[in-house]
């Protein structure tokens, strides 16, 4: 009787969640179709109320992460809605902390308090750096809120249903791609989305505005989807269809970084997949033959041919590193030179909100250069320590099963070896971050959180 009641309550909660997702989705889509700030404000208020009323931690993450792909467009519209969404993000953080506190066991309370203290120190360091540059604004608050969501998110891995969260997120991500394809039929959306070309071919931006950021999200999702398929989970047909859909969307960006990420992912899949070697060799041969045939059969103005030529030129011509990286190499050198100009900058950085370095027209264009330049060695070290502590807190329950450190180390190494395929999403992200800054598109930061979730999919029942 109790089990039946539990199942019924679970179905009712899932139904209510799906209804909320359905209504929120149409609220934000109507805001695009009718160019209406009313629907966007309704979406933000509805999302905030839903987060406050929802007590299930998994459902809270579903509500928030499902709409991450739509966040960038609100910034481009030039309204005050991003400020409202920033408040929604902080409400989400506070609610997650309250729920997480109830999950924490008594023996872990001190660890929990220590990590919260570390997060607080990072926030103070962050605010000081921003204040002495451009001053605190909602934009920099939204970046901090994204960092906090990642930190809190990785602390909750043991308390959430990873697969359920990712399914909802994936569906909404695919819907955002579809909406990006329909941009020309929605005048209000077409006005704010960026139109990008390369060598005369149009590039697809989706709702990410920047083609490379969409490429990053597609590449990371491909790594995650391959991991899910390798784990032989349910819904393999659904994941396969999504994989092909996201793969095509990534190709439409004409991003060299996306192709580089795919290449690394393919090599890692060859090394970590349990698929038979014969199948791997056949697949590799098919890909090589297919690429060669496409290159020589497609017309020069075809988008795929343009993408291929972006790589062919690297090997066919004696190009400089700056040309190979599409101008990024000189930008990186300029920022590293400025960062190393004084001991203060080396240690403490220039703060987030740093001015664009003289001689360049862009920000750092690399997560690694950006973090070093903005936070300095001390700030980067602080961030790594805090995020590592959050991740360790979220994944430390297995330690109690082993008597000593040696047994724990052996068990951890064995687990890493068995689940090596689950690292594909994070590896894709780390590769793409070489050529992209994070704070200009905070959605990409959330991809790190989603990738960390999928590291633990083997623990799902």
C-alpha positions, 0 to 999 in steps of 0.5 A: 500500500505504501509503495503504491502511494509512493509511486502515485505521488512520484507520478503526480510530481513528475506530471506537475514538473512536466506541466511547468516545463511545458508552460515555461517553454511556451512563455519564453517562445511566445516572448520571441514570437510576439517580441513581448517583454511581458511573456519574458517577465512572466517566464522569470517570475514563474520559474522563480516561484516553481524553484521556491515551491519545489522541494525535490533537488533533482526537479530544482536542477531540471527546472533551472538547467532546462532553460540555460540554453535560452538565457543568452537571448534575454541579454541580447534583447536589451531588457532588464530581464537578465537582472531578474534571471540573476535574482532567480539564479541566486534564489536557486542557489539558496534553495539548493543549499537549504535542501543540501543541508538536510541531506548532509550527515552529522559527521559531514557538517564540519566539512560542509561548513568548511566548503561554504567558508571557502566559497564565501572567501572566493566570492569576496575575492571575486567582488574585490577584483570586480569593484576595483575595475568596473564596479559591481553590476548585475552582469558580474553578479550573473557570472558569480551566480553561475560559478556558485551554481557549478560549485553547489551543483557538484556538491549534490551529485549523490543526492540527484538523479543525473539521468533524469536531469540530463534528459530534460536539459537535452530536450530543451537544448535541442528545442533551442537549436530548432528555434535557432533554425527558425530564426528567419521566420521569427522577426523579433528573434532574427533581429537580436541573433548574430549573423556570422559568415566564414569564407562566404558561407553562413554559420549557424549560431543557434541561440548562443549568439556566437558560433563557437560557443554553440560548437562548444556546447554541441561538442560537450553534449556529443561526449556526454551522449557517447558516454550514455550510449556506451553505458548501455542505458535505456532510451538508446534510440532517443540518445542516438537521434539526439547525437546525430541532431547535435552533431549536425548542428555543430557542423553547421557552426563551421567551427575549427574548435568544434572539429578539433574537439570531435577529433580528440573525442574520437581518439579517446573513444577508440582508447576507452570504448569496450566496442570490438576493435574490428568495429572501431577499425571499420568505423575509422576507415568509413570516416576517412573515406567519407571525408575524402569523398566529400572534400573532392565531390562538394562544390567550393561554396558548400558549408562542409567544404568551407569547413574542410578548407579551414583545416586544409589551409593549415597544412597546405600553407606556411601559416603563422600560429596567429592565422591558424588560431584565427587571430587568437595567438596575438591576443593571448600573447598580449594578455600574458605580457600585460599579466606578467608586467607587475608582481601584483598582476601575477599574484592577484590579477586584474580582476574580472571586468578587466579593461581590454589590453591595448593593441587588441579588440577582444577579451582573452579568448581563452578560459586559461588565459582569462582566469590567469589574467583576471584572478592571478595565481592566488585567485586561480589557486583559490578557485581550484581548491574550492571547486576541488573541495566541492567535487570531493564532497559530492563524491566522497561517500564511497570512502566509508566502505574502505578501511585505509587510504591504500584500499580507497586509492585502489578502488578509486583508480579502478573506478576511473579505469572502468568509467573512463568513457564518462570523461568525454564530456569534460575532455571536450570542454577542456579542449574547446576552452583553449580558444574561448573565454567563459565569462562572456557566455556563462552557459558554457560554464554550466556545461562543466557542471553537466559533464561532472554529473555524467561522470557518475552515471554508472552509479544510477540504478 
